[in-house]
Amino acid sequence: MTLSLQTLHELSTDSALSMLQAAKQKAEQLGIKVCISVVGPQGITLASIRMNGAPLLSASLAEDKAYTAVSFNRATHEWDERLASQPKVQQALGQQDRFTMLGGGLPVNVPADDTGKDSGSTGSLTSSSLLVGAVGVSGGAVHQDIECAEAAIAALGI
């Protein structure tokens, strides 16, 4: 067997911090207090914050939303509809510690061409984009959490 290596493309710490700031600013515009978590493609936290006054449980929910989004390269709010006709799958996933169907978790994908991706790269579920991380937001209503997560991704200019 021959050694084979792969390149892992991941958000930088600076990008993660920019995302936190953008989501925080959006939360302030909406008048809500939230927790925000940004993870890399392996689900490991790159950066997170809890705004003063945000619900304590929201910190772990934000982490779980980001983790779920990066695990499946899918927005967390899409799971209810996706699993509506599959109650056994919904039940099985619901028993997993880090899985959540609560909205506010979004994957971060970049065009494959923007990363210098080669055939040995990991993270992508499609040939046209590359999964580099995810963001999770918790503390507001679901639609507010999603808005804050969208603002975080918009800050990346992708």
N, C-alpha and C positions, 0 to 999 in steps of 0.2 A: 504494500500500500504506500502511496506517495503522499507526503504532507500537502495539504491544501488549505490555504488561508482565504478569508473573506474580509472585505472592507466594510466597516460599520459606519454608516452616516448618521450623525446625531446632531441635534440642536446644540449650539454653543451655549455656554453659561450666559454670555452677554445677550443672546437671543432670548433665552428663558427669562432673564431679568426684564427685558423690554416687553415681553408678553405679560409678565406680572403687572408692570406699570400700566400698560394699556387696559388690562382688565380692571385694575383698581380704579383708574380714571372713569371707565364706563360705569362701574358700580356707584361711584360718587355722583355721576350725572343722574343715575337712576334713583339715588337716595337710599341705597341699600348697603349693608355691610356683608362682605363675603370672604370666603377662604378660596385661595387659588393655588393650584398645583400644576407644575409642568414636569413631564417625564420624558425621558429619552425612549428610543424604540424598544428597549428591553424592559420598560416599565419602572426604571429606577428614577427616583426624584432628582431633578436638576435644580429646581428652585420652588419654594412655596412661601406663601404669606397668609396670615390671618389678620384681616382688618380689625382694629379695635372695635369691640362690640358685636362682632360676628358670632353666630351661634357656635358653641364649642364643638358639637358633633359635625359641623360643616367642614372642619379641617380634614377629618378622615373620609368624609363623603367626597370632597374635592379630589383627594388622592385616588379613591376608588373609581371615580368617574374618569380621570385621566388614564388610570391603569386599564380599565375596561375598554376605553376608546382605542388605546394603542394595541391592546391584545388582539382585537378583531379588525382594526383599521375601519372602524364604524362609529358614527355618532351614537352616544348612549340613548338619546331619545328615539332612535329608530327601532329599538328592540321590542317595544310593546307591539307595534304593528307587525314586525317581522315574525314574532313568535305567537301571535294571536291564535293561529290554527295548530300550534304545536305545544300543547300544555305540558307534555312530558319533558320536552327540551327546556321549556321555560322553567319548570320545577327544578330540573337538574342544574341548570345554570344559576338559578336563584339560591341554590345551596352552596355555591362557591363563595368563599370568604370575600374576595375582592370584586366580584361581579355586581354591577348595578345597572338597572334600566332607567334610572333617574336621569332626566335631561341635564345637560351642562358639561358633558365630556365630548370633546372633539379631537379627532386625529389631526396631525399636522403632516401634510404631504407636500412635497416639492416636485416640480418637473424633473424627471430623471436627467435631462440634459444640463440642468443647473448644478449638478453635483459632481460631474465628471464620472458618473457611474459607469462601471464596466461589468462584464458578465459575472464577476466574482463578488459583487456587492450583495448585501442582505437588506431586508426590510421591506421591499416592495411587494405589494399584492397585484400590482398592474405593471405593464411594461412602460407606461407613460409617466408614472409618478413613483416617488420613493417616500416611504413612511419614515419620518425622522423624529417623531415624538407625538405628544398629545398634551392637551390642557384640560383640566377639570375645574369647574367653578361651582360653589355651593353656598347657599345662604339667602338667596332671593327666591322668588317664584321661578318655576322651571324656565319660562320664557326669558326671564331676566338673567338667569344663569347662562343660558345659551347666548344671549346678546353679549354678555361679558366675555365668554369664550371666543365668540366670533371677533370681538374687538382685539383680543389677544393675538389671534392669528393674523388679522389685518395689519397689525403692527409690524409684521415680518415683511410686508410688501410683496407677498407671493400671490 
